[in-house]
C-alpha cells in the first residue's frame, strides 16, 4: 500500500488521530484511520508466585478493569521505556523494583494504532506510596493476586485487558528453569 495523503482529524495530549488516503497494490483507492500514540510501558510486578495488579474504571468499557500497571507519558517527553516503566510502577502502585528486566514488546492494535508496548518484569519489590496519579486514576486500587487466581480470572473473563494477557504470554515464553517452569 502507498500513502497518498494524510490529515490530522483529532489531537490531544495523549494521541493523534489521522486519516490517510492510500492506494492498494491493485491500484484501487482506500482510506485508513490511524491512532498514533507513543510507545507504552507495561510492568509485571511479581513476587511470591503472584502479581500486583491495579484496578481502575475504563471509560471505553463502562466498567472497572483489573490489569498490570501500564501507561505512556502525557506529553512529548523523550525518555527510555525503562524510565517510563519505573515511573508508572510508582505512580500506580507505590512499588519500587530493585530489578526491572525488559522481556519483550508487542503491537497493541495493529489494525488501527501505531502504538507499541514494551513489557518489563519487576522483582525485588519494596512498598511505598502511590504518587501523582492522573485524574482518570483517582479511584485506582492495587492488590496482589496469586498466579492460579490470576489465570482463573483470565479464563473466567474477569481480566479482559489484552495488554495484560499479552504480557503474561511473554512472561510464560521467558521461562526460567530447565523444567519449563515460569520465573
C-alpha positions as CSV (number, residue, x, y, z in Angstrom):
1,X,0.0,0.0,0.0
2,X,1.1,3.5,-0.7
3,X,0.1,6.5,1.3
4,X,-1.2,9.3,-1.0
5,X,-2.0,11.9,1.7
6,X,-2.6,12.2,5.4
7,X,-4.5,14.7,7.6
8,X,-4.9,15.0,11.3
9,X,-8.6,14.8,12.3
10,X,-8.2,15.0,16.1
11,X,-5.4,15.5,18.5
12,X,-5.0,15.8,22.3
13,X,-2.1,15.4,24.7
14,X,-2.4,11.5,24.6
15,X,-3.0,10.8,20.9
16,X,-3.3,11.9,17.3
17,X,-6.0,10.5,15.0
18,X,-5.3,10.8,11.3
19,X,-7.0,9.8,8.1
20,X,-4.7,8.5,5.3
21,X,-5.7,8.2,1.7
22,X,-4.0,5.1,0.3
23,X,-3.6,3.2,-2.9
24,X,-3.9,-0.6,-2.7
25,X,-1.5,-2.9,-4.7
26,X,-4.1,-3.4,-7.4
27,X,-4.4,0.4,-7.8
28,X,-7.7,0.9,-6.1
29,X,-8.1,3.8,-3.6
30,X,-8.8,3.4,0.1
31,X,-8.6,5.1,3.4
32,X,-7.1,4.2,6.8
33,X,-8.0,5.8,10.2
34,X,-4.9,5.6,12.4
35,X,-4.4,6.4,16.1
36,X,-0.9,7.4,16.8
37,X,0.3,7.1,20.4
38,X,3.7,6.9,21.9
39,X,5.2,3.6,23.0
40,X,3.7,2.4,26.3
41,X,5.4,0.5,29.1
42,X,3.7,-2.3,30.9
43,X,5.1,-3.7,34.2
44,X,4.6,-7.2,35.6
45,X,5.2,-6.7,39.4
46,X,5.8,-10.2,40.5
47,X,6.5,-11.7,44.0
48,X,5.6,-14.8,45.9
49,X,4.3,-16.6,42.8
50,X,1.8,-13.8,42.2
51,X,1.3,-10.4,40.8
52,X,0.4,-6.9,41.9
53,X,-2.4,-5.7,39.7
54,X,-4.3,-2.4,39.5
55,X,-8.0,-2.0,39.1
56,X,-9.5,1.2,37.5
57,X,-12.5,2.4,35.8
58,X,-12.1,2.2,32.0
59,X,-14.5,4.6,30.4
60,X,-14.5,2.9,27.0
61,X,-15.6,-0.4,28.6
62,X,-18.1,1.2,31.1
63,X,-16.6,-0.9,33.8
64,X,-13.6,-1.4,36.1
65,X,-10.7,-3.4,34.7
66,X,-8.0,-5.4,36.5
67,X,-4.7,-5.2,34.8
68,X,-0.9,-4.9,35.1
69,X,0.3,-1.3,35.6
70,X,0.9,0.4,32.3
71,X,0.9,3.7,30.6
72,X,2.6,6.4,28.5
73,X,3.8,9.9,29.2
74,X,1.0,12.5,28.5
75,X,3.4,14.7,26.6
76,X,6.2,14.5,24.1
77,X,8.8,13.5,26.7
78,X,11.8,11.7,25.3
79,X,12.9,9.0,27.7
80,X,13.5,5.3,27.7
81,X,10.6,3.0,28.3
82,X,12.5,1.6,31.3
83,X,12.3,5.1,32.9
84,X,8.6,5.2,32.0
85,X,8.1,1.7,33.5
86,X,9.7,2.7,36.8
87,X,7.6,5.9,36.9
88,X,4.3,4.1,36.1
89,X,5.0,1.4,38.7
90,X,5.5,4.0,41.5
91,X,2.6,6.2,40.2
92,X,0.1,3.4,40.1
93,X,1.1,1.0,42.9
94,X,3.7,2.8,45.1
95,X,6.0,-0.2,44.4
96,X,9.7,0.3,43.6
97,X,11.6,-2.5,41.8
98,X,15.3,-3.3,42.5
99,X,15.2,-5.4,39.4
100,X,13.5,-4.4,36.2
101,X,14.0,-6.6,33.1
102,X,12.6,-5.9,29.7
103,X,11.1,-9.2,28.5
104,X,9.5,-8.2,25.2
105,X,7.4,-5.9,23.1
106,X,4.2,-6.1,21.1
107,X,2.0,-4.0,18.9
108,X,-1.2,-3.1,20.8
109,X,-3.7,-3.0,17.9
110,X,-2.0,-3.1,14.5
111,X,-5.3,-2.7,12.7
112,X,-5.9,0.8,14.0
113,X,-3.0,2.1,16.0
114,X,0.7,2.5,15.6
115,X,1.3,2.1,19.3
116,X,3.7,-0.5,20.7
117,X,4.2,-1.7,24.3
118,X,7.4,-2.7,26.0
119,X,7.0,-5.2,28.8
120,X,9.1,-5.3,31.9
121,X,9.3,-7.8,34.7
122,X,9.6,-6.0,38.1
123,X,11.0,-8.1,41.0
124,X,12.7,-7.4,44.4
125,X,9.9,-5.0,45.2
126,X,9.6,-2.5,48.1
127,X,6.4,-0.8,49.1
128,X,5.7,2.9,49.2
129,X,3.0,5.4,48.5
130,X,1.5,5.7,45.0
131,X,2.3,9.2,43.7
132,X,0.9,11.8,41.2
133,X,-1.9,9.7,39.7
134,X,-3.6,11.1,36.7
135,X,-7.2,12.4,37.2
136,X,-8.5,9.2,35.4
137,X,-6.7,7.1,38.0
138,X,-8.2,8.7,41.1
139,X,-10.2,5.6,42.1
140,X,-7.4,3.2,41.1
141,X,-6.8,0.4,43.6
142,X,-4.0,-2.1,43.8
143,X,-3.9,-5.7,45.0
144,X,-1.8,-8.8,45.0
145,X,-3.2,-11.9,43.2
146,X,-1.8,-15.4,43.3
147,X,-0.8,-16.9,39.9
148,X,-3.5,-19.6,40.0
149,X,-6.2,-17.0,40.7
150,X,-4.8,-14.7,38.0
151,X,-5.1,-17.5,35.4
152,X,-8.6,-18.3,36.6
153,X,-9.6,-14.6,36.3
154,X,-8.4,-14.6,32.7
155,X,-10.3,-17.8,31.9
156,X,-13.5,-16.5,33.6
157,X,-13.4,-13.2,31.8
158,X,-12.6,-11.1,35.0
159,X,-9.4,-9.9,33.4
160,X,-10.2,-8.6,29.9
161,X,-7.2,-6.3,29.2
162,X,-5.4,-7.6,26.1
163,X,-2.1,-6.0,27.0
164,X,-2.1,-7.8,30.4
165,X,-2.8,-11.1,28.7
166,X,-0.1,-10.5,26.0
167,X,2.4,-9.5,28.7
168,X,1.6,-12.7,30.6
169,X,2.2,-14.7,27.5
170,X,5.7,-13.0,27.1
171,X,6.4,-13.9,30.7
172,X,5.4,-17.6,30.0
173,X,7.7,-17.7,27.0
174,X,10.6,-16.3,29.0
175,X,10.7,-19.4,31.2
176,X,13.5,-19.8,33.8
177,X,14.1,-23.4,34.6
178,X,15.1,-26.5,32.6
179,X,11.7,-27.9,33.6
180,X,9.9,-25.2,31.7
181,X,8.5,-23.5,34.8
182,X,7.8,-19.8,34.8
183,X,10.0,-17.5,36.8
